[in-house]
Amino acid sequence: MSFKTKKRGKSPFRIHEVSFLVMTFFLLLNLVSPAFGAPTTSLTIQVIENNTTAFERVLDYQWMEQNLPVIGDGTTHYYHQGPVFKGDPWDPNETVNLRDMGAIKGTAVVDICNLAGGLATGDEVMIKASDGYHIQFTPDFLISPPDLAGPLTIAWYNGAESGAGERQGTGYVPEYFTGMRLMICASENPKTGKHVFGNTDMNITLPAKAQYFYSGLYPSTSGLSSKWVDEVRIYRGGYTGDPSAPIKSIPEPTKTPASGLSVFSLLVSGLVGITAFYMSRRV
């Protein structure tokens, strides 16, 4: 009696092919990961007119450091202020819940805007982060920073860790892993010897719609310090979106249907395409 051995069917994929698919998936994920929030090393300057992009240019931090004035020296620490839950929430003495943002170096937003033709009365500048949050500023705040504020800056270098609180990472981005970060680099407070943009400073220098309130109740300038900045947008004639909060999810300008695909859709589409390619080779 003889027994016939049943031949195994061919596996759709060999081990090396499976490995390739897995590696490709993570490569695609890495390419789109800034959409979920991650250190940024470049940003896009755009001019938006009638919801259409009229100007666009990409700047990396190396180019900005070499070609534009540098704010900060990598030694001096700058501070924002968190919410004050007891006593006066505006804390005019700037002593409660100070947030050490590190010893940064960066580029003033106004210098970036000048590359796109500068700012005019009625324009509005939006600073957008890779996780979708953004904040708007008027030209006067950028061009002539009030004495209590200082240059609105996008930081791409941190020379020293914070004394306490949130870890930021040191060096250039992406080792400075909360960068590129939006900061208001205030002058030194003679009473404390610290460069603090405090809650009272915000109340004096920014209009109500541009101020940040933790839980909608407590003023906090640390809420203005967006991490992972990836876009500076100049809206000619002002931003016409929802002005109810200083930091919120942003509606994108008009784009082609292909550019409107979600991150998840792009990942799935890429994997389906690669899988179909390999399956066709096996037939």
Sine and cosine of phi, psi and omega as CSV:
sin_phi,cos_phi,sin_psi,cos_psi,sin_omega,cos_omega
0.00,0.00,0.74,-0.67,-0.01,-1.00
-0.89,-0.46,0.54,-0.84,0.00,-1.00
-0.92,-0.39,0.71,-0.70,0.06,-1.00
-0.99,-0.10,0.75,-0.66,0.01,-1.00
-1.00,0.09,0.80,-0.60,0.01,-1.00
-0.97,0.24,0.82,-0.57,0.00,-1.00
-0.96,0.28,0.66,-0.75,0.05,-1.00
-0.96,0.29,0.60,-0.80,0.09,-1.00
-0.95,0.32,0.44,-0.90,0.00,-1.00
-0.93,0.36,0.73,-0.69,0.07,-1.00
-0.93,0.36,0.64,-0.77,0.01,-1.00
-0.83,0.56,-0.53,0.85,-0.06,-1.00
-0.72,-0.70,0.57,-0.82,0.21,-0.98
-0.99,0.10,0.23,-0.97,-0.04,-1.00
-0.86,0.51,-0.67,0.74,-0.04,-1.00
-0.92,0.38,-0.49,0.87,0.02,-1.00
-0.95,0.32,-0.65,0.76,0.07,-1.00
-0.87,0.49,-0.69,0.72,0.02,-1.00
-0.87,0.50,-0.64,0.76,0.02,-1.00
-0.89,0.46,-0.68,0.74,0.00,-1.00
-0.90,0.44,-0.67,0.74,0.01,-1.00
-0.89,0.45,-0.71,0.70,0.01,-1.00
-0.88,0.47,-0.63,0.77,0.00,-1.00
-0.91,0.42,-0.65,0.76,0.02,-1.00
-0.85,0.52,-0.74,0.67,-0.02,-1.00
-0.94,0.34,-0.48,0.87,0.10,-1.00
-0.91,0.41,-0.72,0.70,0.05,-1.00
-0.87,0.49,-0.67,0.74,0.01,-1.00
-0.88,0.47,-0.63,0.78,0.02,-1.00
-0.91,0.41,-0.60,0.80,-0.03,-1.00
-0.92,0.39,-0.52,0.85,-0.05,-1.00
-0.97,-0.25,0.00,1.00,-0.08,-1.00
-0.85,0.53,-0.48,0.88,0.05,-1.00
-0.84,0.55,-0.41,0.91,0.02,-1.00
-0.90,0.44,-0.37,0.93,0.01,-1.00
-0.99,-0.12,-0.06,1.00,0.00,-1.00
0.98,-0.21,0.95,-0.33,0.00,-1.00
-0.33,-0.94,0.32,-0.95,0.02,-1.00
-0.81,0.59,0.67,-0.74,0.03,-1.00
-0.94,-0.35,0.59,-0.81,0.00,-1.00
-0.90,-0.44,-0.06,1.00,0.05,-1.00
-0.52,-0.86,0.26,-0.96,0.06,-1.00
-0.62,-0.78,0.29,-0.96,0.03,-1.00
-0.93,-0.37,0.79,-0.61,0.12,-0.99
-0.99,-0.13,0.81,-0.59,-0.03,-1.00
-0.78,-0.63,0.50,-0.87,0.20,-0.98
-0.92,-0.40,0.84,-0.55,-0.03,-1.00
-0.94,-0.34,0.85,-0.52,0.08,-1.00
-0.80,-0.60,0.83,-0.56,-0.01,-1.00
0.81,0.59,0.67,0.74,0.03,-1.00
0.88,0.47,0.41,0.91,0.04,-1.00
-0.81,-0.58,0.65,-0.76,0.01,-1.00
-0.97,0.24,0.91,-0.41,-0.02,-1.00
-0.99,-0.11,-0.32,0.95,0.00,-1.00
-0.46,-0.89,0.61,-0.79,0.03,-1.00
-0.44,-0.90,0.70,-0.72,0.03,-1.00
-0.46,-0.89,0.64,-0.77,0.01,-1.00
-0.98,-0.19,0.74,-0.68,0.00,-1.00
-0.82,-0.57,0.78,-0.63,0.14,-0.99
-0.99,-0.12,0.24,-0.97,-0.11,-0.99
-0.92,0.40,-0.52,0.86,0.02,-1.00
-0.89,0.45,-0.69,0.72,0.00,-1.00
-0.90,0.43,-0.67,0.74,0.00,-1.00
-0.90,0.44,-0.66,0.75,0.01,-1.00
-0.90,0.43,-0.61,0.79,-0.09,-1.00
-0.99,0.13,-0.40,0.92,-0.17,-0.99
-0.87,-0.49,-0.20,0.98,-0.01,-1.00
-0.82,-0.57,0.43,-0.91,0.03,-1.00
-0.84,0.55,0.60,-0.80,-0.02,-1.00
-0.98,-0.18,0.77,-0.64,0.09,-1.00
-0.99,-0.11,0.74,-0.67,-0.01,-1.00
1.00,0.03,0.34,-0.94,-0.05,-1.00
-0.86,-0.51,0.06,1.00,0.00,-1.00
0.98,0.19,0.07,1.00,0.01,-1.00
-0.84,-0.54,-0.66,0.75,-0.02,-1.00
-0.96,0.28,0.78,-0.63,0.02,-1.00
-1.00,0.05,0.61,-0.79,0.05,-1.00
-0.88,-0.47,0.54,-0.84,-0.10,-0.99
-0.79,-0.61,0.59,-0.81,0.29,-0.96
-0.92,-0.38,0.07,-1.00,-0.05,-1.00
-0.83,-0.55,0.71,-0.70,0.04,-1.00
-1.00,0.08,-0.04,-1.00,0.00,-1.00
-0.92,0.38,0.58,-0.82,0.03,-1.00
-0.94,-0.33,0.92,-0.39,-0.13,-0.99
-1.00,-0.02,-0.34,0.94,0.00,-1.00
-0.85,-0.52,0.66,-0.75,-0.02,-1.00
0.99,0.17,-0.42,-0.91,-0.03,-1.00
-0.94,0.33,0.90,-0.43,-0.04,-1.00
-0.91,0.41,-0.29,0.96,0.01,-1.00
-1.00,0.06,-0.33,0.94,0.11,-0.99
0.63,0.77,0.94,0.34,-0.08,-1.00
-0.88,0.48,-0.34,0.94,0.01,-1.00
-0.99,0.11,-0.11,0.99,0.05,-1.00
0.81,0.58,0.85,0.53,-0.03,-1.00
-0.84,-0.55,-0.25,0.97,-0.12,-0.99
-0.95,-0.31,0.73,-0.68,0.12,-0.99
0.80,0.59,0.76,0.65,0.08,-1.00
-0.98,0.21,0.69,-0.72,-0.02,-1.00
-0.96,-0.30,0.92,-0.40,0.03,-1.00
-0.96,0.27,0.91,-0.42,-0.06,-1.00
-1.00,-0.06,0.08,1.00,0.04,-1.00
0.99,-0.14,0.05,-1.00,0.00,-1.00
-0.98,-0.19,0.99,0.11,-0.24,-0.97
-1.00,-0.02,0.30,-0.95,0.30,-0.95
-0.75,-0.66,0.58,-0.82,-0.03,-1.00
-0.23,-0.97,-0.25,-0.97,-0.07,-1.00
-0.83,-0.55,0.71,-0.70,0.04,-1.00
-0.93,0.37,0.66,-0.75,-0.02,-1.00
-0.88,0.47,-0.59,0.81,-0.03,-1.00
-0.89,0.46,-0.57,0.82,0.02,-1.00
-0.94,0.35,-0.55,0.83,0.07,-1.00
-0.93,0.38,-0.67,0.74,0.00,-1.00
-0.90,0.43,-0.54,0.84,0.00,-1.00
-0.90,0.44,-0.40,0.92,0.06,-1.00
-0.94,0.35,-0.33,0.94,-0.03,-1.00
-0.95,-0.32,0.40,0.92,0.04,-1.00
0.99,-0.16,0.04,1.00,0.05,-1.00
0.98,0.20,-0.16,-0.99,-0.10,-1.00
-0.87,-0.50,0.54,-0.84,0.03,-1.00
-0.80,-0.60,0.34,-0.94,0.04,-1.00
-0.84,0.54,0.74,-0.68,-0.02,-1.00
0.99,-0.13,-0.31,0.95,0.06,-1.00
-0.95,0.33,0.26,-0.96,0.10,-0.99
-0.63,-0.78,0.66,-0.75,-0.05,-1.00
-0.94,-0.33,0.81,-0.58,0.02,-1.00
-0.95,-0.31,0.75,-0.66,0.11,-0.99
-0.96,-0.28,0.87,-0.50,-0.10,-1.00
-0.90,-0.43,0.64,-0.77,0.05,-1.00
-0.98,-0.19,0.32,-0.95,-0.08,-1.00
-0.93,0.37,-0.28,0.96,0.05,-1.00
-1.00,0.00,0.10,1.00,0.11,-0.99
0.98,-0.18,-0.11,0.99,-0.01,-1.00
-1.00,0.08,0.44,-0.90,-0.04,-1.00
-0.41,-0.91,0.25,-0.97,0.02,-1.00
-0.55,-0.83,0.53,-0.85,-0.06,-1.00
-0.92,-0.39,0.53,-0.85,0.06,-1.00
-0.70,-0.72,0.50,-0.87,0.06,-1.00
-1.00,0.03,0.41,-0.91,-0.06,-1.00
-0.84,0.54,-0.60,0.80,-0.07,-1.00
-0.88,0.47,-0.57,0.82,0.01,-1.00
-0.93,0.38,-0.51,0.86,-0.03,-1.00
-1.00,0.09,-0.68,0.73,-0.09,-1.00
-0.96,0.28,-0.67,0.74,-0.01,-1.00
-0.78,-0.62,0.98,0.20,-0.05,-1.00
-0.84,0.54,0.73,-0.68,0.05,-1.00
-0.86,0.51,0.41,-0.91,-0.03,-1.00
-0.85,0.52,-0.57,0.82,-0.03,-1.00
-0.98,0.20,-0.19,0.98,0.00,-1.00
-0.97,-0.23,-0.94,-0.33,-0.06,-1.00
0.60,-0.80,0.03,-1.00,-0.07,-1.00
-0.90,0.43,0.75,-0.67,0.13,-0.99
-0.95,0.32,0.86,-0.51,-0.24,-0.97
-0.79,-0.62,0.61,-0.79,0.16,-0.99
-0.97,-0.25,0.94,-0.34,-0.10,-1.00
-1.00,0.06,0.73,-0.68,0.02,-1.00
-0.83,-0.56,0.09,1.00,0.00,-1.00
-0.57,-0.82,0.64,-0.77,0.10,-1.00
-0.76,-0.65,0.87,-0.49,-0.08,-1.00
-1.00,0.08,-0.25,0.97,-0.02,-1.00
-0.38,-0.92,0.58,-0.81,0.02,-1.00
-0.91,0.42,0.35,-0.94,0.08,-1.00
-0.90,0.43,0.52,-0.86,0.02,-1.00
-0.91,0.41,-0.55,0.84,0.02,-1.00
-0.38,-0.93,0.31,-0.95,0.06,-1.00
1.00,0.01,-0.60,-0.80,-0.11,-0.99
-0.88,0.48,0.76,-0.65,0.11,-0.99
-0.98,0.20,0.63,-0.77,-0.08,-1.00
-0.89,-0.45,-0.39,0.92,-0.15,-0.99
1.00,0.06,0.45,-0.90,-0.04,-1.00
-0.83,-0.55,0.35,-0.94,-0.05,-1.00
1.00,-0.08,-0.29,-0.96,0.05,-1.00
-0.98,0.17,0.34,-0.94,0.15,-0.99
-0.89,0.45,0.59,-0.81,0.13,0.99
-1.00,0.01,-0.02,1.00,0.07,-1.00
-0.87,0.49,-0.56,0.83,0.19,-0.98
-0.98,0.18,1.00,0.04,-0.31,-0.95
-0.99,0.11,-0.05,1.00,0.18,-0.98
-0.99,-0.15,0.03,1.00,0.03,-1.00
-1.00,-0.06,0.18,-0.98,-0.11,0.99
-0.94,0.35,0.64,-0.77,-0.16,-0.99
-0.82,-0.57,0.66,-0.75,0.04,-1.00
-0.99,0.15,0.77,-0.63,-0.01,-1.00
-0.59,-0.81,0.46,-0.89,0.14,-0.99
-0.95,-0.31,0.94,-0.35,-0.13,-0.99
-1.00,0.01,1.00,0.03,-0.08,-1.00
-0.96,0.27,0.37,-0.93,0.09,-1.00
-0.96,0.29,0.19,-0.98,-0.06,-1.00
-0.94,0.33,0.73,-0.69,0.12,-0.99
-0.99,0.16,0.90,-0.43,-0.07,-1.00
-0.89,0.45,-0.37,0.93,-0.02,-1.00
-0.98,0.21,-0.53,0.85,-0.06,-1.00
-0.92,-0.38,-0.30,0.96,-0.05,-1.00
0.96,0.28,0.25,0.97,-0.02,-1.00
-0.89,-0.46,0.49,-0.87,0.05,-1.00
-1.00,0.01,1.00,-0.06,-0.12,-0.99
-0.88,-0.47,0.79,-0.61,0.24,-0.97
-0.99,-0.15,0.99,-0.13,-0.13,-0.99
-1.00,0.00,0.07,-1.00,-0.03,-1.00
-0.90,0.44,-0.64,0.77,0.05,-1.00
-0.91,0.40,-0.61,0.79,0.06,-1.00
-0.85,0.52,-0.68,0.73,0.03,-1.00
-0.88,0.47,-0.68,0.73,-0.04,-1.00
-0.89,0.45,-0.54,0.84,-0.05,-1.00
-0.99,0.12,-0.59,0.80,-0.19,-0.98
-0.99,-0.17,-0.32,0.95,-0.06,-1.00
-0.90,-0.44,0.61,-0.80,0.09,-1.00
-0.91,0.42,0.36,-0.93,-0.09,-1.00
-0.82,0.57,-0.64,0.77,-0.07,-1.00
-0.94,0.34,-0.28,0.96,0.00,-1.00
-0.99,-0.17,-0.02,1.00,0.02,-1.00
-1.00,0.08,0.44,-0.90,-0.03,-1.00
-0.93,-0.37,0.68,-0.73,0.02,-1.00
-0.79,-0.62,0.87,-0.49,0.04,-1.00
-0.91,0.41,0.78,-0.63,-0.07,-1.00
0.83,0.55,0.35,0.94,0.01,-1.00
0.96,0.26,0.09,1.00,-0.10,-0.99
-0.82,-0.57,-0.65,0.76,-0.16,-0.99
-0.96,-0.28,0.86,-0.51,0.03,-1.00
-0.88,0.48,0.59,-0.80,-0.02,-1.00
-0.36,-0.93,0.91,-0.41,0.02,-1.00
-0.97,0.25,-0.31,0.95,0.05,-1.00
-0.91,0.41,-0.38,0.93,0.06,-1.00
-0.95,0.32,-0.22,0.98,0.05,-1.00
-1.00,0.03,-0.17,0.99,-0.10,-1.00
-1.00,-0.06,0.98,0.20,-0.02,-1.00
-0.93,0.36,0.68,-0.74,0.11,-0.99
-1.00,0.01,0.37,-0.93,0.18,-0.98
0.88,0.47,0.72,0.69,0.02,-1.00
-0.90,0.43,0.74,-0.67,0.02,-1.00
-0.74,-0.68,-0.08,1.00,0.02,-1.00
-0.55,-0.84,0.59,-0.81,0.21,-0.98
-0.84,-0.54,0.88,-0.47,-0.04,-1.00
-0.90,-0.44,0.76,-0.65,0.11,-0.99
-0.98,-0.19,0.91,-0.41,0.05,-1.00
-1.00,-0.09,0.95,-0.31,0.03,-1.00
-0.92,0.40,0.84,-0.54,-0.03,-1.00
1.00,0.07,0.01,1.00,0.05,-1.00
0.97,-0.23,0.36,-0.93,0.02,-1.00
-1.00,0.09,0.79,-0.62,-0.09,-1.00
-0.98,-0.20,0.16,0.99,0.03,-1.00
-0.98,0.19,-0.18,-0.98,-0.04,-1.00
-0.93,0.38,0.90,-0.44,-0.02,-1.00
-1.00,-0.09,0.28,0.96,-0.16,-0.99
-0.95,0.30,-0.32,0.95,0.00,-1.00
-0.62,-0.79,0.53,-0.85,-0.04,-1.00
-0.96,0.29,-0.44,0.90,0.00,-1.00
-0.75,-0.66,0.83,-0.56,-0.09,-1.00
-0.29,-0.96,0.13,-0.99,0.05,-1.00
-0.94,0.34,0.60,-0.80,-0.14,-0.99
-0.96,-0.28,0.73,-0.68,0.15,-0.99
-0.97,0.25,0.72,-0.70,-0.04,-1.00
-0.98,0.21,0.48,-0.88,0.11,-0.99
-0.90,0.44,0.24,-0.97,-0.01,-1.00
-0.84,0.54,0.76,-0.65,-0.02,-1.00
-0.70,-0.71,0.20,-0.98,0.07,-1.00
-0.94,0.34,0.40,-0.92,-0.01,-1.00
-0.81,0.58,-0.62,0.78,-0.03,-1.00
-0.90,0.44,-0.60,0.80,-0.04,-1.00
-0.97,0.26,-0.18,0.98,-0.02,-1.00
-1.00,0.00,0.05,1.00,0.02,-1.00
-0.90,0.44,0.61,-0.79,0.03,-1.00
-0.96,0.28,0.28,-0.96,0.04,-1.00
-0.87,0.49,-0.69,0.73,-0.01,-1.00
-0.89,0.45,-0.66,0.75,0.01,-1.00
-0.88,0.47,-0.65,0.76,0.02,-1.00
-0.89,0.46,-0.67,0.75,0.03,-1.00
-0.89,0.45,-0.75,0.67,-0.02,-1.00
-0.89,0.46,-0.70,0.72,0.00,-1.00
-0.87,0.49,-0.67,0.75,0.01,-1.00
-0.90,0.45,-0.68,0.73,0.01,-1.00
-0.92,0.38,-0.66,0.75,0.03,-1.00
-0.88,0.48,-0.68,0.73,0.00,-1.00
-0.89,0.46,-0.70,0.71,-0.01,-1.00
-0.91,0.41,-0.67,0.75,0.00,-1.00
-0.89,0.46,-0.69,0.72,0.01,-1.00
-0.88,0.47,-0.61,0.79,0.01,-1.00
-0.88,0.47,-0.73,0.68,-0.02,-1.00
-0.94,0.35,-0.59,0.81,0.03,-1.00
-0.90,0.43,-0.63,0.78,0.00,-1.00
-0.91,0.42,-0.50,0.87,0.02,-1.00
-0.96,0.28,-0.39,0.92,-0.07,-1.00
-1.00,0.06,-0.29,0.96,-0.06,-1.00
-0.95,0.30,0.00,0.00,0.00,0.00
